[in-house]
């Protein structure tokens, strides 16, 4: 599906509504849903990576210094990382309107 | 040389499925369908049929497994009846939506309650709008002939839809009758190998059964309905081929003695054979009546039904299922609305007969025909009549 799938007419629906465009879910930027974003206090972070293991979007990545950050294109702001953090170094900050 | 042998219809149907070289069978035994899958499991167990037989714990799982094997590109067969078909209900919708050409034989049986293992069309009438192609066989020979036809229709690239082959439980399923088997070579030439459009393949990933958000669900449903409506021409083509192979007429809608008849009964399944005897008996008395029997039920063959009804004066519509609290019972509802969309206005009499395995006698049908002749004379339509019920 090259066209925006929401603009397809019924004649353009692929047979059986089967999606053959591999990895197409990546185009769906779920970060737009977010009302809060996780902020890491690197002074308290022990680089254990528990946050990245629990992230339901698998969008928490490690930087070159070993600290963790959320990819805000996909982070929905669910707060699971903040809840699971061993040292409590992740705070959920409301998004500015 | 075509072999003709005395065999139970269920066994003939199972043999036909095996001769179609099915790859996967998932099934749960339920009366009166059990002999079919029992026989197929023997074939697989004895190494005579190279197929995967998946025994499951319920019909819900039988249909789910069938979707899985079909999605993998396997020619898939299952069979069920009554409560089993009802238990499949939610999964039945998925097969046509995902365009998986599963073939299922349904030995039509009454639904509970009261509990009944006997024949009527209560089970399939609850599932008539699930999006499957639905065909009604009249006897064991049709069960055999239509099995390869179902696979051919279902798997045709212009169709790709699951198909149900209905036949009356016990009355047909357990009847031993002389059945002409096709040669294996005839089936091989008739039925090409199943080439799925898309199959589950890790080298070529795809998502089957994705969510349809409000922006796209509607279009997906319309696309599915159009596919079903468009299948009619292919079904006709395949039936014509079956006619050529067998020398037996396979039309979407069969007419019997309609040329001379002024009144007719509209019915499906094996009941037609009883009705044909009634037609012959009345003929001897100089009374000409006819029968219209749709072999294809979904997609509903509107044009063919209107053509078959012709210009008769009175039409009796026979239901073998209850539509509780409905304006009419299922078949009558549909046939009456067919008439409304055409310019035909025969007098209509509605009948329910043979529920839960109640025997239908030739005299019952003769009485219905005679009543239709009276209705044609008086010009008065008649509300539904429950034939044979004790008042």
Interface residues (C-beta under 8 A of the other chain):
Chain A: X5 X6 X8 X9 X10 X11 X12 X13 X15 X16 X17 X18 X19 X20 X22
Chain B: X97 X98 X99 X100 X160 X197 X198 X204 X205 X206 X207 X208 X210 X212 X213 X215 X216 X218 X219 X220 X222 X223 X226
